[in-house]
Amino acid sequence: MTRTDPNDVPRPDAQLHFGVFFQGVNYWTIWSDPASGSQISPESYRRVAQTAERGLFDAFFLGEGLRLREVGGRVHELDVAGRPDAITQLAALAAVTDRIGLVSTTNTTYNEPADLARRLAGLDLLSDGRAGWNVVTTDNAWTGENFRRGGYLDHADRYRRAEAFLTAARAIWDGFAGDTPTPVRIRDEHFTVDVTPTVPRSRQGHPVIFQAGDSSEGRDFAARNADVIFSAHGTDFDDALAFADDIRARLRVAGRPEDDLRILPGTSIVVGATAAEAEEKAAWVRREQITPATALAQAGLLWNLDLSGYDPDGPLPKDDPRPQDTSGAFGAARVADAQGIIERWRQAADANGWSLRETVINLGQRARGHVGTPQALADKFAHFVRHGAVDGFNVSPYLVPHGLDDIVELLVPALQERGIYRTAYTGSTLREHLHLRPR
């Protein structure tokens, strides 16, 4: 349902929320620029977090990597090789920031409730109520190989475990709600817990719960359990609104108010002084993201072939794709309708005279994002948030550690002029920043 009538604004007082996602495992970070810094240095984390806090962002999110990615049995050279433990790194950032939320992406498949609940409660207490937990599950066997029990869980089973895990963690946090801890005992099909909590609750009560599942099971899980949901539905307004309306319907089914969950799609933002400058900058970003090696790697996933010996400035491979491996093995290619995509690529490459790399730049997997002047983006985001399509965005910078500078220095003032973005933090906890009910 499209809402475009300027006189029919369902949320005229809505405020836009920003988070920043320090991901690490990706191809869209520009590695080759002289301004690019280390992806694992504490200084890079500090610089991004403090810039986001200067821009009055709600939260800094740190991704998780439990095993290095591999291709053909070798470490994948186009991804970050290594990442510190998220909770440890966020604890360090708590000492050099004052207000911004600190969100750990931490797995429920390969952790246990009593241990993780204590670690998250420790971060929440240390940061004075700024902790969040991005609840993720893992569906592959190769990550499990790094853990004693190995293996992996089927899709439905990992969500059942995650829900039982979160229920246990909340019981543990509530077990130290007063001055005296209360023993927590849980016996169910997933866990046997017998623990007396050792960490008092922070001023925000519980760490804020984030969730990013886009499947029907993931959306239902978020509607029942999460405070914030990430999504891939934040570029096109109608698509974003359809996702938001679906989540609100699931919230009603779960017995929760429609405004009980914040919707923060992941996105990238390219800002330019003029529309032409913004488009030129976005084209540069795309070219720098798709290096020759990245182009060969992306095409190799589509063809399910090692294309490292191909010329990226030459034509597309004439070979048909190899059958896709759907076993879930480490590094296995899993692309739906590879043959159909390849045919479309060939037609476009022939029509435009594109090389392999040019084809990937124009047709390959694109980072979801917004491009424009500060004024145009502010108007666009005001429309998104005031018509209920989003509550804000979780920004993935294309350059680390300086990728937020244009947003903070140019876009944020334009948003503030329109009255849709805070001019100062009004609370001190992450739950207060997001205007969530107490826990």
N, C-alpha and C positions, 0 to 999 in steps of 0.2 A: 504494500500500500504506500503510494507516494504522497508525502505531505509537503506541499509547496506554497500554499496560501499564506502570504506574510501576515495576514490578520488572524490566522489560526495557528498559534504557537503553543503547543501543549505544555512546554516547560520554559516559560519566559525568563525565569530566574536561575536556570541551570548553570552550573559552573563546570568548566573543562578541567579534567585531571590529566597530568602527564606522569608517566614513569619512563625510566631508561633501562634498556635491557643490554647488559654487558654479556654477550653470548659466547664468543670465542670459537665455537665450532661452526664455521660458515665459509662461504666464498664471497659474500658481498662486502666484507670489510676490505678496504683498499690497502693492500700491503705495500705497494711499490712507491707510494707518495713519500717524499722526504719528511713530511710532517707525521707520518705514521710511527706510532710508538710500539713498545712491547705489549703483547696481549696477555702476558702473565706477570708483568712487573707490578709490585704493590703501588708504585708511583702512578701507573696508568689507572688503576682502580681509584686511587685517591683523587686524581685530577678529574675523572668523569663524575664521581660522586659529588665532589665539591662544586663543580660547574652546575650539575643538576640542582643541587641545593640552592645555589645562587639564583637559579631560575625558578625557585619555589616548586620544584617537582614533588610529587607525592612520594615516590619510591625509587630506589636503585635495586635492580634485579640482577642476580648472578646465576648463570646457568651452571649445570652440573655435567661433568664428564667422568663416568666411571671406568671407561676404557678408551684408549686411543683408537680412532678409526683406522681401518686397514683396507687396502685394495690389493688383491692378488697376494695376500700374505705379508705385505709390507705396509709400514705406517704411511698413511695418506699424507703426502707432503703439502697439500693445499689447505690443510686445517691446522688449527693451533695444536701443538704437541705439548699437552700438559695443562693442568689447571689446579690451583690450590683448593682445598676443602672450602666449600662455600661458607659454612658457618664460621670457620676460623677467620676467613678473609673479611667477612662482614663484622665480626667482633673487632677487628683492627680498624675498620672504617667507622665504627661507632665512636672511637676515640678522636677522630678528626672531623666529625660532622656533628650537628646539633639537632636538626629537625627531620631530615629526610628519612623515610622508611627504608629498612634494610631487609630484602626478601631473598631467602635461600630457596633455590630449586633443589629439592631433595626427594629421593626416590622411596616409595613404599614397598617396592618389590624386594629390595636388598638391604633393608634396615629393619630394626625391631622397635616397637612402640615405646618401651620404657626408656631405652637409650636415647632415641631421637627426641622424644617429648622433653626429656631433661635438657638436652643440648639446645633445643629451640627456646625453652623457657629461660635458659641461661642467657641467650642472646637478647631475649625480650627484656629481661631484668637489667642486663648490662647497658642496653641502649635506652633505658627508661621508657619502654613501651613503643619501640619503633620496629619490632620484628614482624616479619611475615614469612609464610611458608607456601611456596608454590608446589602443590602436591602433584607429583608426576609418577607414572608407572612405566615399566619397561617391558617390551613384548618380544625380546629377542634372546636367543640362547648364547650369543657371543659375549654379551655383558655378563651373563650368569656364570660364564667360565672363570671369571675373576673372583667368584665367591664359592664357598665350600660346597653348598648344595647344588651349584650349577643350575643348568636348565633355565626355564622361563615359564611364564604363565600364559594361558590363553587369554584372549581379549576380555571376555566377560569375567574370568576369574581374577584378573589383576584389578578390576574395578571393585569386585567384592572384597578383595583383600585390602584395597586402599580405603574403602569405607569403614571396614572393621578397624583398620589401623588408626584412622582419624578419630573414630569414636573412642578408642582406647586412649589416644593422646589427650583428647579433651577431658576424659575422666581423670587422667593424671594431673592435668593443669588445675582442674577443679578440686583435686584432693589437697591442695594447699591454698584454699581460698581465704582462710582465716589465719590465726596465729599458730595453730597446731595442725600439722599434716595428718591426713586420714589415709590409712592403707587402702590401696586399690587392688581388687582381685577380679580378674576377668578370665573366664573359660569359654571359649567358643571354637568353631572349626578352624580358625586361623591362628589364634594366639592363646597362650597361657601366661597371664601377667599376675604377678604378686609383688607389688612394690609400694613402698612408702615414699611419696614425693619428697625431694630434697631441695627444690627451688621454689620460693614464693612466687605468686603471680605478680606481674608488673601492673602499672597503672592502667594499661589498656585491657587487662584481664587475660585474654588469649592472644597469641600471635594471629595476625590476619591471614585468612586462608584464601589462596589463589588456586585456580585450576584452568587448564588449557585444552581439555578434550573437546574435539569438534564432532565426534560421532554421537549418535543418539544416546548411547550409554554415558559418554562423557558429559553431555549437556544435562542429562538427568542427574548425574552425580553432582555437578555444580549447583543445580537447582536445589538439591537437598542439603548440600554441605558447604558451599563456598561463599565467601564474601565478595570475591572478584573473579570474573572469568575473562581470560584472554580469548582472542579469536583471530581468524584470518579474514574477517569480514569488515574491513574498515576503509576500503578505498572507494567503492561505489556506494552511493547513498542508499539506493533501493535494496541492495544486497545487505548492507549493514542494518537497515531497518527491519528487514525480514528476519535476520538472525536475532535482533533484539526482541522483536515481537514473539518469536519462538521461545526464547529464554523466559520472557515474562509469562507466557502461557504455562511453561513447565514450573515456574515458581508458584503459580496459583494451584497447580495440581499438588505440589509439595506442601501446600498450606502456608506459604510465606507471602508477605506483601511484595508487590511488583517492584518496589524501590529498595528491596533488601539486598540487591546484588549489583555491583558495579561492573559495567561492560567496557573493557579496555582492549580494543583490537591492536595487534602489533602492526607497526608501520615504519616507513622511513620518510623523512621530510627533507626536501631540498628547497632552500630559500635563495631568491635572487632579488636584486634591486628593481629589475624590470621583468616582465613576463618572458621576454626574449633571453635575458641573462639567466633566468631560472631554468628555461628549457635547455640552453646551451650547457649549463652546469650539470643538469640531470643526464644529458648525453655523455658528458665527460665521465661522470660517475659510473655510468653503465659500461663504457669502454674500459675504464680502469678496473672495474670488478671482473670483467670477462677477459682475463689475460689469455695469451695463447695456450698456456697449460690448462687453465680453467676451461676454455672452450673445448679442448680435447677431452678433458675429464667428463664434462657434461654430455658431450656427444657420445662418449664411450659408454656411459650409463644407458643411454637410449638404445645404442646398437648392441649393448652387452658385449663389447669387444674392447681389447686393449688398443687404443688409437694413438698411443704415445709416439709412434713412429710416423704418424701422418703429418702433413704440412697444414697448420691451422689456417694459412692464407691460401690454401688450395681448395679444390671442390669437396663436396660431401662424399663420404665413402659410397662406392657403388654396391657394396655387399648388402645382403639382407641382414636384419638383426638376428642375433642368436636367441634361442628361446630364453625367456626370463626365468631366473631361479627364484622360486617362491618358498624356499625351504626356511627362510629366516636366518640362513648362515651369515657369518660376519662378512660384510662387504658385498653381499648379494644384490644384484640389480633388481629393482621392483618398480617397473613403469607400466602403467595401464595403457593398452593400445599403442605400443611402441611402433608397430608397423604403420598405423594410421598417421601418427605424428611425423614419422619419417617421410611419408608421402607428401604431407603438407609442407614440410621443410624443403623437399626437393622442388616442388612446384614453385614456392616462393623464391628459392635460390636461383632457379633457372630464369624466372621472370625478372628478377632484379640484378642478376649478375653477382650475387653474394658469394663470398668465400665461406668456408666452414665457420670461421670465427664470426664473421659478419652475420651469418644465419643464427648462431647462438645468441649474439648480442640482441638481435631483433626479435627472435622467436623463442629463445630458451626461457628457463624459469626466471621470472622477474621478481625482484623484491617488491612487495606491496608498498605503495607510497603515494605521497602528495608532493606536488611541485608548484611553486608560484611565488608571488611577492608576499611580503608580510601581510599587507592589507587584504589581498585576495584569499590567502590561506585563513586569515582570521575570520573573514566573512563565511568562508566555506565551513570552518569548524564550528562557528556559531550556529549555522543551519543544522549541522549534524547533531550537536548536543541539545539544542533547544527543541528539535523535533523528535528526540528520543531514540536516535539511531545508535548513539554511543554515549558513554559517560566521559570518555577521554581516549588517549592513545598511549600505548607502550612503545616508545621510540627505540629503534635499532640504529645507532649511528653508523654511517658508512665509513667514518674515519675515527680511529682511536689514537689519542685521547681527546681530539679537538672537535669531534663531530657534532657536539651540542652547541658550539659557540654561536652560530648564526640563529639558532632557535632561541637561545637565552637572550641574546643581545638585540635581535630584530623582531622575531615573531612574538615573544612574550609581551613586549610593550604594546603591540598592536592588539593582542587579545585583551590586555588590561583596559585599553581604551574603549573596547566594546562591552566591558563589564562582564566578561565570561571567564575571567581568570583572576585568581587571588592577587592582591598587591602585597600581602604579607601572610605568613603562617598565622592562623588564628588558634591553633592547638599545638600540642607537642607530641602526640602519639600518632602512629600511622592510622589507627582507627578514626581518630578525629580528623585527620587530613581528608579521608575518604568519606566523611559524614556517615559512618556506619554506626549501627546501634551498639550499645555496650555489650560485652560478654561477661 
